[in-house]
């Protein structure tokens, strides 16, 4: 990990398959962190993040941000644990 990281945030409004393509392009362009916004009224970020985990090797992945007022803490922990497993230890949690 470099002392300065560059990240890219994506909205969860894309079709399946688009996240993998965007994540590969972002990682190839040198982005260190990829995030998916967890805005209300959009799709939950876990699917895009899992798709991005399968398509990348290096970038850290996480949601910005999971809302502890609309999701139970155990649901948040479970989603981050699943992402960490799928990304081989590259998940982070944004609250």
C-alpha positions in Angstrom: 0.0 0.0 0.0 1.4 3.4 -1.0 1.3 6.3 1.5 -1.2 8.1 -0.7 -4.2 6.2 -2.1 -6.5 7.2 -4.9 -10.1 5.9 -4.9 -13.0 5.8 -7.2 -16.6 5.7 -6.1 -19.5 4.2 -8.2 -23.2 4.4 -7.8 -25.1 1.1 -7.6 -27.2 1.9 -10.7 -25.5 -0.2 -13.3 -26.3 -3.5 -14.9 -24.7 -6.8 -13.9 -21.4 -7.2 -15.7 -20.7 -3.5 -15.9 -19.1 -3.4 -12.4 -16.4 -6.0 -13.3 -15.5 -4.1 -16.5 -15.3 -0.7 -14.6 -13.3 -2.2 -11.8 -10.7 -3.8 -14.1 -10.3 -0.5 -15.9 -10.0 1.4 -12.7 -7.4 -1.0 -11.2 -5.5 -0.9 -14.5 -5.5 2.9 -14.3 -3.9 2.8 -10.9 -6.8 3.3 -8.5 -6.0 1.8 -5.0 -9.6 1.8 -3.6 -12.9 1.1 -5.3 -16.1 1.9 -3.5 -19.8 1.6 -4.2 -22.2 4.1 -2.6 -24.9 2.7 -0.4 -27.4 5.4 -1.1 -31.0 4.8 -0.1 -33.3 4.0 -3.1 -30.5 2.4 -5.1 -29.5 -1.2 -5.2 -27.5 -2.4 -2.2 -23.7 -2.2 -2.8 -22.9 -5.9 -1.9 -23.6 -7.3 -5.4 -21.5 -4.8 -7.3 -18.7 -5.2 -4.7 -18.7 -9.0 -5.0 -18.6 -8.7 -8.8 -15.7 -6.2 -8.5 -13.8 -8.5 -6.1 -13.8 -11.3 -8.7 -12.5 -9.0 -11.4 -9.7 -7.3 -9.5 -6.4 -8.3 -7.8 -5.1 -5.4 -5.9 -7.7 -2.6 -5.1 -9.3 -2.4 -1.7 -13.1 -2.7 -1.9 -15.9 -1.4 0.3 -19.2 0.4 0.6 -19.5 4.1 1.3 -21.2 3.8 3.5 -23.3 1.1 5.1 -26.0 2.7 7.3 -26.3 1.2 10.9 -29.7 2.8 11.2 -31.2 1.0 8.2 -29.2 -2.3 8.6 -28.7 -4.4 11.7 -25.0 -4.5 12.8 -24.9 -8.3 12.2 -26.0 -7.8 8.6 -23.3 -5.3 8.1 -20.7 -7.6 9.6 -21.9 -10.5 7.5 -21.7 -8.5 4.2 -18.2 -7.2 5.0 -17.1 -10.7 5.9 -18.4 -12.1 2.7 -16.7 -9.3 0.7 -13.5 -9.9 2.6 -13.6 -13.6 1.7 -14.4 -12.9 -2.0 -11.7 -10.3 -2.3 -9.0 -12.3 -0.5 -8.7 -9.8 2.4 -9.1 -6.5 0.6 -12.5 -5.4 2.1 -13.0 -2.3 4.2 -16.0 -1.0 6.1 -17.3 2.5 5.7 -20.0 3.5 8.3 
